[in-house]
Amino acid sequence: MEILVQHIYHSPIGKIKITADEQCITELVFVEASELADIDEQEEGLPEIIHRCVDELMEYFSGNRKHFTVPINQEGTEFQQKVWKELYELPFGKTMSYADLAKKLGDPKCIRAAASANGKNKIAIIIPCHRIIGTDQSLVGYAWGKARKRWLLQHEFRLEHGVQTLF
């Protein structure tokens, strides 16, 4: 059985719980204070993979990283893995609608299934599910709140295009 290690990273938009085994990040989710009881916030003794992830997150939030290279591994169905791969490949500063995501997956009718897989993503930011928006360009749901989604999109859009978004 793999040993999982957890660490809390304090980002500009809230605390992020990073979970990893010795080789990969397995979860990266925003958490509230009530969820932190048993999680060590010390950085001493953490595996290298956690340090690497924190370094990449710091670079992302400071505007110096647009693509993550830290290894990730998330359990999911074959369809979920396809959706997450498409999300991972969606460029920094770009958005896509659920309808466009379904078309990229090869079936325009799978919008709800694609949306469901998007919502089950547990590696926030690195697998950028926040870049999926409504067909009408609206800011649709985000597992960790629309305010965080708006912040992430504005952060990326400003860095990529030099202006704020309308979100």
C-alpha positions as CSV (number, residue, x, y, z in Angstrom):
1,M,0.0,0.0,0.0
2,E,1.3,3.4,-1.0
3,I,2.0,5.9,1.8
4,L,0.2,9.2,1.1
5,V,1.5,12.4,2.5
6,Q,-0.5,15.6,2.9
7,H,0.5,19.2,3.2
8,I,-1.3,22.6,3.2
9,Y,-0.1,25.3,0.9
10,H,-1.4,28.8,1.6
11,S,-2.3,30.3,-1.7
12,P,-3.5,33.8,-2.4
13,I,-7.1,32.4,-2.8
14,G,-7.2,30.0,0.1
15,K,-5.6,26.9,1.6
16,I,-4.8,24.1,-0.8
17,K,-4.4,20.5,0.5
18,I,-1.7,18.7,-1.5
19,T,-1.7,14.9,-1.3
20,A,1.1,12.8,-2.8
21,D,2.6,9.4,-2.8
22,E,6.4,9.1,-3.3
23,Q,6.2,9.7,-7.0
24,C,3.0,11.7,-7.9
25,I,0.6,14.4,-6.8
26,T,-2.7,12.5,-6.2
27,E,-4.9,15.3,-5.0
28,L,-4.7,19.1,-4.9
29,V,-7.9,20.7,-3.5
30,F,-8.9,23.9,-1.8
31,V,-9.9,23.3,1.8
32,E,-11.6,25.2,4.6
33,A,-10.2,25.6,8.1
34,S,-12.6,23.0,9.5
35,E,-11.0,20.3,7.2
36,L,-7.5,20.9,8.4
37,A,-7.4,19.2,11.8
38,D,-5.1,16.3,11.0
39,I,-2.9,17.8,8.3
40,D,0.7,18.8,9.0
41,E,1.5,22.3,7.8
42,Q,5.3,21.9,8.5
43,E,7.6,21.7,5.5
44,E,10.4,19.7,7.2
45,G,10.5,16.1,6.3
46,L,8.2,16.3,3.3
47,P,8.9,14.3,0.2
48,E,10.6,16.0,-2.7
49,I,7.4,15.7,-4.8
50,I,5.5,18.0,-2.3
51,H,8.3,20.5,-2.4
52,R,8.3,20.5,-6.2
53,C,4.5,21.0,-6.3
54,V,4.7,23.9,-3.8
55,D,7.5,25.5,-5.9
56,E,5.4,25.2,-9.1
57,L,2.3,26.6,-7.3
58,M,4.4,29.6,-6.0
59,E,5.6,30.2,-9.6
60,Y,2.1,30.0,-11.0
61,F,0.6,32.4,-8.4
62,S,3.5,34.8,-8.9
63,G,3.0,34.8,-12.7
64,N,6.1,32.9,-13.6
65,R,4.6,29.5,-14.6
66,K,2.0,28.7,-17.2
67,H,2.3,24.9,-17.3
68,F,3.0,22.4,-14.6
69,T,5.5,19.6,-14.8
70,V,5.1,17.9,-11.5
71,P,3.9,14.3,-12.0
72,I,0.3,13.7,-11.3
73,N,-1.9,10.6,-10.9
74,Q,-5.6,10.7,-10.4
75,E,-7.9,7.7,-10.1
76,G,-10.8,7.7,-12.5
77,T,-12.7,5.9,-15.3
78,E,-11.3,5.8,-18.8
79,F,-13.8,8.6,-19.8
80,Q,-12.8,10.8,-16.9
81,Q,-9.1,10.3,-17.8
82,K,-9.9,11.4,-21.4
83,V,-11.6,14.5,-20.1
84,W,-8.8,15.3,-17.6
85,K,-6.2,14.9,-20.4
86,E,-8.1,17.4,-22.6
87,L,-8.2,19.8,-19.6
88,Y,-4.5,19.4,-18.9
89,E,-3.8,20.3,-22.5
90,L,-6.0,23.4,-22.5
91,P,-3.5,26.3,-22.8
92,F,-2.9,28.9,-20.1
93,G,-5.1,31.9,-20.6
94,K,-7.6,30.1,-22.8
95,T,-11.1,28.9,-22.0
96,M,-13.4,26.3,-23.5
97,S,-17.1,25.6,-23.2
98,Y,-18.6,22.3,-22.1
99,A,-20.0,21.9,-25.6
100,D,-16.5,22.5,-27.2
101,L,-15.0,20.0,-24.7
102,A,-17.6,17.4,-25.7
103,K,-16.8,18.0,-29.4
104,K,-13.1,17.6,-28.7
105,L,-13.9,14.3,-27.0
106,G,-15.6,13.2,-30.2
107,D,-19.2,13.2,-29.2
108,P,-21.1,16.5,-29.0
109,K,-23.9,14.7,-27.1
110,C,-21.6,13.9,-24.1
111,I,-21.8,17.4,-22.6
112,R,-23.3,16.3,-19.3
113,A,-20.8,13.4,-18.9
114,A,-17.9,15.7,-19.7
115,A,-19.3,18.3,-17.2
116,S,-19.6,15.5,-14.6
117,A,-16.0,14.3,-15.2
118,N,-14.8,18.0,-15.0
119,G,-16.5,18.3,-11.6
120,K,-14.8,15.2,-10.3
121,N,-11.4,16.5,-11.0
122,K,-9.4,16.5,-7.7
123,I,-6.2,18.1,-9.0
124,A,-7.2,21.7,-9.1
125,I,-5.1,24.3,-11.1
126,I,-2.7,21.6,-12.5
127,I,-5.6,20.0,-14.3
128,P,-7.3,23.4,-15.1
129,C,-11.0,22.6,-14.8
130,H,-11.5,26.3,-14.0
131,R,-10.9,27.0,-17.7
132,I,-14.3,25.5,-18.7
133,I,-17.0,28.0,-19.0
134,G,-20.6,28.2,-20.3
135,T,-21.4,28.2,-24.0
136,D,-22.6,31.8,-23.5
137,Q,-19.2,32.7,-22.0
138,S,-20.7,32.7,-18.5
139,L,-18.9,31.8,-15.4
140,V,-20.5,28.4,-14.5
141,G,-19.9,26.3,-11.4
142,Y,-16.6,25.4,-9.9
143,A,-16.2,22.8,-7.1
144,W,-14.2,25.3,-5.0
145,G,-16.4,28.3,-5.6
146,K,-17.0,30.8,-8.4
147,A,-15.0,33.5,-6.7
148,R,-11.8,31.3,-6.9
149,K,-12.7,30.4,-10.5
150,R,-13.0,34.1,-11.4
151,W,-9.7,34.9,-9.7
152,L,-7.9,32.1,-11.5
153,L,-9.3,33.1,-14.9
154,Q,-8.5,36.7,-14.4
155,H,-5.0,35.9,-13.2
156,E,-4.3,33.8,-16.3
157,F,-6.0,36.2,-18.7
158,R,-4.2,39.2,-17.4
159,L,-0.8,37.5,-17.6
160,E,-1.5,36.0,-21.0
161,H,-3.2,39.0,-22.6
162,G,-2.3,42.0,-20.4
163,V,-5.9,42.8,-19.5
164,Q,-8.6,41.6,-17.1
165,T,-11.5,39.4,-18.3
166,L,-15.1,40.3,-18.0
167,F,-15.7,37.3,-15.6
